[in-house]
Amino acid sequence: MVLEIRLSNFFSIKEEVILDLRAGNIDTKQSHKLKNNIFQYDDIKVLKTLALYGANASGKSNLIKVIRYCNAMIFESHNYNENTFYNYKKFKFDGYPKKPSTYFIKFVINDIEYDYSFSLGNNEILTEKLYYYPKGRIAKIFDRNESKGKTKRDKYSFGNSVIKRPFDVAESTSNKTLFVSRASQMDRGIPKNIFLFFHQTFILHYQRYSTNHFGTLVRQHEDKLLHALQLADSDIVRFKQMVRKEKGKSVSVNFMTEESIFHEMEQENIEIQTYHKYAPKVAFDFLSEESLGTQKIFFIMLTILDVIKHDKILLVDEIEDSLHPQIIEYIMDLFSASKKSQLIFTTHNTHILDLNKFRKDQIWFVNKKEDGSSDLYSLYDYKDFRDSMDVEKAYLQGRFDAVPIIDNSDKQLQSLLSHGK
C-alpha cells in the first residue's frame, strides 16, 4: 500500500506538494456510512481511492506523469549509461532549473513501512535514502549523498547488516543510477523487495495487449473477467483464448526517452475470440472486430481484477476517457468492495463529486497558481464544508478554485466570431 507521496520541482510542480492517502480524522454519520472507502493498517486508516480534480493545464497529468517517471526510474535506472538523458523538465521560473527535483514515497511491504526518497540534478542522482520501521521504530537501510566526498565511502552510509556487502553495490552504481535499482539487480534482499513493489505492485497503466504476461493474466482471471464485463452491461457470453509460443519481438516503453524498446525473445502470441448472446456460436476476433470501447473495458477490468486480488495500487490519468459515467461508478464500487487495493486517478467527471460516495479526504484539487506552479490540496482542508453541502455545485462554482475561468459573454463570443480584424 501507499501512504504518502511528495514531489517538488517537476514540470509545473514547483514547491513540494503532498499527496496523502492516510484518512483524515472524520467522525460523522456520513463517514460511518462510507466505512468501505478505507481500510485499516495498524492504527492508521488508509484511503482505497483518491480522485484528483482540476482545470485543463492545472497540472493533474503532470502529477501522474512524475509519479510514473520516478517509479520507473527505480526499475529501469540500472540500465542507464553515460549517454542516457533524464527525460523530464524542472519548473522553469524563479531559479528552479538550477535546483534539485525531489521524490519521496512512504509505502508498506509485508506489513513493514518504508520511507524512500531521491533527488535529481539535471542529469544525475544527487541524494538517495531508504529507511524502514521493522519494529515500529525508524532504522536506516542506507543514505547516499553524492556531494559528501569523492569516494563511495564518503558518499554512502548503511544500517547495520541490512544489505549484504553494500559497498560492492555502491562501487558499481553510477551517478545516473539509483542504488536500489542496482542493488536489486545484484540480488540484495530488501532492495529486491523494493524493486518488485514498484515493478509489480504499483501499477502505472492499464494492462496492455502487447505485454508478455497478458495471456497469463487472462487465464488467471478468466471467469471473473467475464462476470465483470457482464456486470458492466457487456453482451459477451464467453471468450476463448488461443496461445502460440513463437520467437519474435516484445515491446516495452523506456520512460526516460518515451521510445519503444523491442526485445528478441520467445513470446506468447495471443488470439482472443469473443461470443455474444445474440449469436453465441459466432466467433468475433477481439482485436479486429470488437469495438474500441469493448476492448478498453476488457483491458480495464482485467487490470482492476488483478489489482484488487493482489492488493495492488493503480494509477490512472483521466479515468473517464471513453467510459460512460456509470462505468466509472462501477469501478469506484469495485475498489470500495476490495480489501486493501488502492486507486489514484485524475478526472473531470463531476457526477462522482458526491459526499454520499466519497469522503472529503478522498477528493483532491490541483490548481494553477499565479506564478504558473501547481498547487495540491484536499476538500478535507476546507473545515467549514459540511457533509450536507453539494460538493459538485460548489466545485463548478469555483468554491475550491481548480476550475477554468471562462469569459463566454455574448460580447466576447461575437468578438471572437466576427469577420475581419
C-alpha positions as CSV (number, residue, x, y, z in Angstrom):
1,M,0.0,0.0,0.0
2,V,1.0,3.6,-0.4
3,L,0.6,6.1,2.5
4,E,2.1,9.3,1.1
5,I,3.9,10.8,-1.9
6,R,5.8,14.1,-2.0
7,L,7.1,15.8,-5.1
8,S,9.0,19.1,-5.9
9,N,10.4,20.8,-9.0
10,F,9.0,18.6,-11.8
11,F,7.3,20.3,-14.7
12,S,4.6,22.6,-13.3
13,I,5.2,21.4,-9.7
14,K,7.4,24.0,-8.0
15,E,7.4,23.8,-4.2
16,E,6.8,20.4,-2.5
17,V,3.3,19.0,-2.9
18,I,2.0,16.2,-0.7
19,L,-0.5,13.5,-1.7
20,D,-1.6,11.8,1.5
21,L,-3.5,8.5,1.3
22,R,-3.9,8.3,5.1
23,A,-7.5,9.0,6.0
24,G,-8.3,12.2,7.9
25,N,-9.9,12.3,11.3
26,I,-13.6,12.4,10.2
27,D,-16.1,11.1,12.7
28,T,-19.5,11.9,11.2
29,K,-22.6,9.9,10.4
30,Q,-21.8,10.2,6.8
31,S,-18.2,8.9,7.2
32,H,-19.6,5.8,9.0
33,K,-21.7,5.0,6.0
34,L,-18.6,5.2,3.9
35,K,-16.6,2.8,6.0
36,N,-15.8,0.6,3.0
37,N,-13.9,3.5,1.4
38,I,-11.0,3.0,3.8
39,F,-9.1,0.1,5.3
40,Q,-7.0,-0.4,8.5
41,Y,-3.2,-0.7,8.7
42,D,-2.0,-0.9,12.3
43,D,-3.6,2.2,13.8
44,I,-3.8,4.1,10.5
45,K,-6.9,4.3,8.3
46,V,-5.9,4.3,4.6
47,L,-7.9,5.5,1.6
48,K,-8.8,3.0,-1.1
49,T,-9.5,5.6,-3.8
50,L,-8.3,9.2,-4.3
51,A,-9.7,11.5,-7.0
52,L,-7.8,14.5,-8.4
53,Y,-9.8,17.4,-10.0
54,G,-8.6,20.5,-11.7
55,A,-8.8,22.7,-14.8
56,N,-7.1,21.8,-18.0
57,A,-3.4,22.7,-17.7
58,S,-3.6,22.9,-13.9
59,G,-1.0,20.1,-13.5
60,K,-3.1,17.0,-12.8
61,S,-1.5,15.0,-15.6
62,N,1.9,16.3,-14.5
63,L,1.4,14.8,-11.1
64,I,0.6,11.4,-12.6
65,K,3.5,11.7,-15.1
66,V,6.0,12.5,-12.4
67,I,4.9,9.5,-10.2
68,R,5.2,7.2,-13.2
69,Y,8.6,8.7,-14.2
70,C,10.1,8.4,-10.7
71,N,8.7,4.9,-10.1
72,A,10.0,3.8,-13.5
73,M,13.5,5.0,-12.6
74,I,13.5,2.5,-9.7
75,F,13.0,-0.5,-12.0
76,E,14.9,0.9,-15.0
77,S,17.9,3.0,-13.9
78,H,20.3,0.1,-13.6
79,N,20.3,0.1,-17.4
80,Y,21.3,3.8,-17.7
81,N,24.6,4.6,-19.4
82,E,26.5,7.8,-19.7
83,N,24.6,8.8,-22.9
84,T,21.3,8.5,-21.1
85,F,19.5,11.8,-20.5
86,Y,16.7,12.3,-18.0
87,N,13.5,13.0,-19.9
88,Y,11.8,15.5,-17.6
89,K,11.8,19.2,-17.1
90,K,12.1,21.3,-14.0
91,F,9.9,24.2,-13.1
92,K,11.1,26.9,-15.5
93,F,11.0,30.1,-13.3
94,D,12.4,31.7,-10.2
95,G,15.8,29.9,-10.5
96,Y,14.2,26.4,-10.1
97,P,16.1,25.0,-13.2
98,K,19.2,25.1,-11.0
99,K,17.6,23.4,-8.0
100,P,17.2,19.7,-7.4
101,S,14.0,17.8,-8.1
102,T,12.8,15.6,-5.2
103,Y,10.7,12.5,-4.9
104,F,9.6,10.9,-1.6
105,I,7.2,7.9,-1.0
106,K,6.0,6.2,2.2
107,F,4.7,2.7,1.5
108,V,4.2,-0.7,3.1
109,I,5.5,-4.1,2.0
110,N,4.6,-7.2,4.1
111,D,3.4,-5.0,7.0
112,I,6.7,-3.1,7.2
113,E,6.7,0.6,6.5
114,Y,9.4,2.1,4.3
115,D,10.4,5.7,3.5
116,Y,12.3,6.1,0.2
117,S,13.4,9.3,-1.5
118,F,15.9,10.6,-4.0
119,S,16.8,13.9,-5.6
120,L,17.9,14.7,-9.1
121,G,20.1,17.2,-10.8
122,N,19.8,18.0,-14.4
123,N,21.3,14.6,-15.4
124,E,22.4,12.8,-12.2
125,I,21.3,11.4,-8.9
126,L,22.2,13.8,-6.1
127,T,20.8,12.1,-3.0
128,E,19.0,8.8,-2.2
129,K,17.7,7.5,1.1
130,L,15.9,4.4,2.3
131,Y,14.6,3.9,5.9
132,Y,12.2,1.4,7.4
133,Y,10.3,0.6,10.6
134,P,10.9,-3.1,11.3
135,K,9.8,-2.9,14.9
136,G,7.8,0.2,14.8
137,R,10.9,2.4,15.1
138,I,12.7,4.0,12.3
139,A,16.0,2.4,11.1
140,K,18.4,3.3,8.3
141,I,18.9,1.0,5.4
142,F,21.1,3.4,3.5
143,D,21.8,7.1,2.9
144,R,23.5,8.5,-0.2
145,N,24.8,12.0,-0.8
146,E,26.9,12.5,-3.9
147,S,28.3,15.9,-2.6
148,K,29.9,14.5,0.5
149,G,33.2,13.5,-1.0
150,K,35.0,11.7,-3.8
151,T,34.8,8.1,-2.6
152,K,31.9,5.8,-2.2
153,R,32.6,5.5,1.5
154,D,32.3,9.3,1.7
155,K,29.0,9.3,-0.2
156,Y,27.2,6.3,1.3
157,S,26.3,5.1,4.8
158,F,24.5,1.9,5.7
159,G,22.5,0.5,8.5
160,N,24.0,-2.5,10.4
161,S,23.9,-5.7,8.3
162,V,20.8,-4.8,6.4
163,I,22.3,-5.1,3.0
164,K,24.9,-7.8,2.2
165,R,28.2,-6.3,1.0
166,P,26.7,-2.9,0.3
167,F,29.8,-1.2,-0.9
168,D,30.2,-3.8,-3.6
169,V,26.9,-2.4,-4.9
170,A,27.9,1.2,-4.4
171,E,31.1,0.8,-6.4
172,S,29.1,-0.4,-9.4
173,T,26.4,2.3,-9.0
174,S,27.0,5.3,-11.4
175,N,25.7,8.8,-10.7
176,K,22.9,8.2,-13.2
177,T,21.7,5.1,-11.4
178,L,19.6,4.6,-8.3
179,F,21.3,2.4,-5.7
180,V,18.0,0.5,-5.1
181,S,17.9,-0.4,-8.8
182,R,21.5,-1.6,-8.9
183,A,21.2,-3.5,-5.6
184,S,18.1,-5.3,-6.8
185,Q,20.0,-6.3,-10.0
186,M,22.7,-7.7,-7.7
187,D,20.2,-9.8,-5.8
188,R,20.3,-7.9,-2.5
189,G,17.3,-8.8,-0.3
190,I,15.5,-5.6,0.8
191,P,16.3,-3.6,-2.4
192,K,14.9,-6.5,-4.5
193,N,11.7,-6.4,-2.5
194,I,11.6,-2.6,-3.1
195,F,12.2,-3.2,-6.8
196,L,9.4,-5.8,-7.1
197,F,7.0,-3.5,-5.2
198,F,7.4,-0.7,-7.8
199,H,7.6,-3.1,-10.8
200,Q,4.8,-5.5,-9.9
201,T,2.6,-3.8,-7.2
202,F,2.5,-0.1,-8.0
203,I,0.7,-0.4,-11.4
204,L,1.3,2.7,-13.6
205,H,-1.1,1.9,-16.5
206,Y,-4.0,-0.3,-17.5
207,Q,-2.9,-3.7,-18.8
208,R,-1.8,-3.7,-22.5
209,Y,-2.3,-6.4,-25.1
210,S,1.4,-6.4,-26.1
211,T,2.9,-7.2,-22.6
212,N,4.4,-10.6,-22.1
213,H,2.2,-11.6,-19.2
214,F,-1.1,-10.6,-20.8
215,G,-2.1,-14.2,-21.6
216,T,-1.2,-15.4,-18.1
217,L,-3.4,-12.7,-16.6
218,V,-6.4,-13.6,-18.8
219,R,-6.0,-17.2,-17.8
220,Q,-5.8,-16.3,-14.1
221,H,-8.9,-14.1,-14.2
222,E,-10.9,-15.7,-17.0
223,D,-14.1,-16.5,-15.1
224,K,-14.2,-13.3,-13.0
225,L,-13.3,-11.2,-16.1
226,L,-16.3,-12.5,-18.0
227,H,-18.5,-11.8,-14.9
228,A,-17.1,-8.3,-14.5
229,L,-17.7,-7.5,-18.2
230,Q,-21.3,-8.7,-17.9
231,L,-21.9,-6.6,-14.8
232,A,-20.7,-3.6,-16.9
233,D,-23.5,-4.4,-19.4
234,S,-21.4,-6.3,-21.9
235,D,-23.3,-8.8,-24.1
236,I,-20.2,-11.1,-24.3
237,V,-21.2,-14.5,-23.0
238,R,-17.8,-16.2,-23.4
239,F,-14.4,-15.8,-24.9
240,K,-11.7,-18.2,-26.0
241,Q,-8.0,-17.7,-25.8
242,M,-5.6,-19.3,-28.2
243,V,-1.9,-19.2,-27.4
244,R,1.0,-19.9,-29.7
245,K,4.6,-19.6,-28.5
246,E,6.9,-18.3,-31.1
247,K,10.1,-16.2,-31.5
248,G,9.5,-12.6,-32.0
249,K,9.8,-9.1,-30.6
250,S,8.2,-7.9,-27.4
251,V,7.9,-4.2,-26.8
252,S,8.3,-2.1,-23.7
253,V,8.4,1.7,-23.2
254,N,11.5,3.4,-21.9
255,F,10.3,6.1,-19.5
256,M,13.4,8.1,-19.9
257,T,13.0,8.6,-23.7
258,E,9.4,7.6,-24.2
259,E,10.6,5.4,-27.0
260,S,9.5,1.8,-27.7
261,I,12.1,-0.8,-26.9
262,F,12.0,-4.1,-28.8
263,H,13.3,-7.3,-27.3
264,E,14.1,-10.5,-29.2
265,M,12.6,-13.4,-27.2
266,E,10.2,-16.3,-27.3
267,Q,6.8,-14.9,-26.5
268,E,3.2,-15.9,-26.4
269,N,1.1,-14.9,-29.4
270,I,-2.4,-14.4,-28.0
271,E,-5.5,-14.6,-30.0
272,I,-8.9,-14.0,-28.4
273,Q,-12.3,-14.8,-29.8
274,T,-15.4,-13.5,-28.3
275,Y,-19.0,-14.8,-28.4
276,H,-22.1,-12.6,-28.0
277,K,-25.5,-13.5,-26.5
278,Y,-27.5,-12.8,-29.7
279,A,-25.3,-15.3,-31.7
280,P,-23.4,-17.4,-29.1
281,K,-21.8,-19.7,-31.7
282,V,-20.4,-17.0,-33.9
283,A,-16.8,-16.0,-33.1
284,F,-15.5,-12.5,-33.2
285,D,-11.8,-11.6,-33.5
286,F,-11.2,-9.5,-30.4
287,L,-8.7,-7.0,-32.0
288,S,-10.2,-6.6,-35.4
289,E,-14.0,-7.0,-34.9
290,E,-14.7,-5.8,-31.4
291,S,-15.3,-2.0,-30.8
292,L,-12.6,0.1,-29.2
293,G,-14.9,0.6,-26.3
294,T,-15.3,-3.2,-25.7
295,Q,-11.5,-3.6,-26.0
296,K,-10.9,-0.8,-23.5
297,I,-13.3,-2.1,-20.9
298,F,-11.7,-5.6,-21.3
299,F,-8.2,-4.3,-20.5
300,I,-9.5,-2.1,-17.7
301,M,-11.4,-4.9,-16.0
302,L,-8.5,-7.3,-16.5
303,T,-6.2,-4.8,-14.8
304,I,-8.6,-4.0,-12.0
305,L,-9.3,-7.6,-11.1
306,D,-5.6,-8.3,-10.8
307,V,-5.0,-5.1,-8.7
308,I,-7.9,-6.0,-6.4
309,K,-7.0,-9.7,-6.0
310,H,-3.4,-8.9,-5.0
311,D,-3.9,-5.6,-3.1
312,K,-2.0,-3.5,-5.6
313,I,-2.1,0.2,-6.4
314,L,-3.3,1.5,-9.7
315,L,-2.5,4.9,-11.2
316,V,-4.9,6.3,-13.9
317,D,-4.9,9.6,-15.8
318,E,-8.3,10.8,-17.0
319,I,-10.3,7.7,-15.8
320,E,-13.4,8.8,-17.7
321,D,-11.6,8.6,-21.1
322,S,-14.1,6.8,-23.4
323,L,-16.1,5.4,-20.5
324,H,-19.7,6.1,-19.5
325,P,-20.2,7.8,-16.1
326,Q,-21.9,4.6,-14.8
327,I,-18.9,2.5,-15.6
328,I,-16.8,5.0,-13.6
329,E,-19.1,4.5,-10.6
330,Y,-18.8,0.7,-11.2
331,I,-15.0,1.0,-10.9
332,M,-15.3,3.0,-7.7
333,D,-17.6,0.4,-6.3
334,L,-15.2,-2.4,-7.1
335,F,-12.4,-0.7,-5.2
336,S,-14.7,0.1,-2.2
337,A,-15.6,-3.6,-2.1
338,S,-12.0,-4.7,-2.1
339,K,-9.8,-5.4,0.9
340,K,-6.7,-3.2,0.5
341,S,-6.3,-2.2,-3.1
342,Q,-5.8,1.4,-4.0
343,L,-6.7,3.7,-6.9
344,I,-5.3,7.1,-7.6
345,F,-6.9,8.9,-10.6
346,T,-7.5,12.2,-12.3
347,T,-10.9,13.1,-13.7
348,H,-13.2,15.9,-14.9
349,N,-16.3,13.8,-14.1
350,T,-18.1,15.9,-11.6
351,H,-21.0,13.4,-11.2
352,I,-19.0,11.4,-8.7
353,L,-18.3,14.6,-6.6
354,D,-20.8,13.4,-4.1
355,L,-20.3,13.1,-0.4
356,N,-22.7,10.2,-0.4
357,K,-20.0,8.3,-2.4
358,F,-16.7,9.9,-1.3
359,R,-15.2,11.1,1.9
360,K,-13.9,14.6,1.9
361,D,-10.3,13.3,2.2
362,Q,-10.7,11.3,-1.0
363,I,-11.4,14.5,-3.1
364,W,-8.3,16.5,-4.1
365,F,-7.8,19.5,-6.3
366,V,-4.9,20.7,-8.5
367,N,-4.9,24.4,-9.1
368,K,-2.6,26.6,-11.2
369,K,-1.3,29.5,-9.1
370,E,-0.4,33.0,-10.4
371,D,3.3,32.1,-10.7
372,G,2.4,29.2,-13.0
373,S,3.0,26.4,-10.5
374,S,0.6,23.7,-9.5
375,D,-0.9,23.6,-6.0
376,L,-2.4,20.4,-4.5
377,Y,-4.9,20.3,-1.6
378,S,-7.9,18.3,-0.4
379,L,-11.5,19.0,0.3
380,Y,-10.7,17.9,3.8
381,D,-8.7,21.1,4.2
382,Y,-12.0,23.1,4.0
383,K,-13.1,22.6,7.6
384,D,-16.2,24.7,7.1
385,F,-17.5,22.5,4.2
386,R,-20.2,20.2,5.8
387,D,-21.2,16.8,4.6
388,S,-24.7,18.0,3.8
389,M,-23.4,20.5,1.2
390,D,-23.4,20.0,-2.6
391,V,-19.7,19.5,-3.5
392,E,-20.3,19.2,-7.2
393,K,-22.2,22.5,-7.3
394,A,-19.6,24.2,-5.1
395,Y,-16.7,22.9,-7.3
396,L,-18.3,24.1,-10.5
397,Q,-19.0,27.5,-9.0
398,G,-15.3,27.8,-8.2
399,R,-15.5,27.4,-4.4
400,F,-12.3,25.4,-4.4
401,D,-10.6,27.1,-7.4
402,A,-9.2,24.3,-9.7
403,V,-11.7,25.2,-12.5
404,P,-11.2,27.1,-15.7
405,I,-12.2,30.8,-15.7
406,I,-14.0,31.3,-19.0
407,D,-15.4,34.6,-20.3
408,N,-18.2,33.3,-22.6
409,S,-20.2,36.6,-22.6
410,D,-22.1,37.4,-25.8
411,K,-19.7,40.4,-26.4
412,Q,-16.6,38.2,-26.2
413,L,-18.2,35.4,-28.4
414,Q,-19.3,37.9,-31.0
415,S,-15.8,39.5,-31.0
416,L,-14.2,36.0,-31.5
417,L,-16.6,35.1,-34.3
418,S,-16.6,38.5,-36.1
419,H,-15.0,38.8,-39.5
420,G,-12.0,40.9,-40.3
421,K,-9.7,42.5,-37.7
